[in-house]
Amino acid sequence: MIVEETLATPSSFRFTGRALATMHELPAAGPWPSDLTQTRLIQVEQGIHFHFEWQVSGPLVPLLDRGFKWRIQVYFEKWGVSESAVAPTVTVPYIPVSGHTYRALIDLPANTLSEGIYDVVAVLRLYDGSGKPLPVAGFEEMGKFEIYEQA
């Protein structure tokens, strides 16, 4: 994951550990194997889980407001004729404990995406209690996926 933070000095608020993101498909409805993640082929009628895990550490971590929230969004850019309006989001409360491991899941239900090739990117941001973004941002390119209709 590519991350930039400018809250203070680099040692006072560090992004560490695994960042974003893994995914797996839910079982297929046909004679196909349920795990096609290596080939990145997903049937329209399959749901997808996107898993996220990250940590922050340093002396600034416990001093930040408990009302802060992490927001993770997954964007799907469709290749070809049309664009995708699908952008699932999850919000995770900020925990003011250095080294705390955050985990989140975005569940994309079956039949959410139409047939096509998608470039998938996950974005992580930290927001204050009033919803304004703080200078902590990151993203992970998850690659291209083909969503297809079963015959």
ABEGO torsion letter per residue (X at the ends): XBBBBAABBAAABBBBEBBOBBBBBBBBABABBABAAAAGBBBAABBBBBBBBBBBBEAAAAABBAABBBBBBBBBBBBEABBBABBBBBBBBBBBBBGBBBBBBBBBBBGABBBEBBBBBBBBBBBBAAGBBBBBBBBBBAEBBBBBBBX
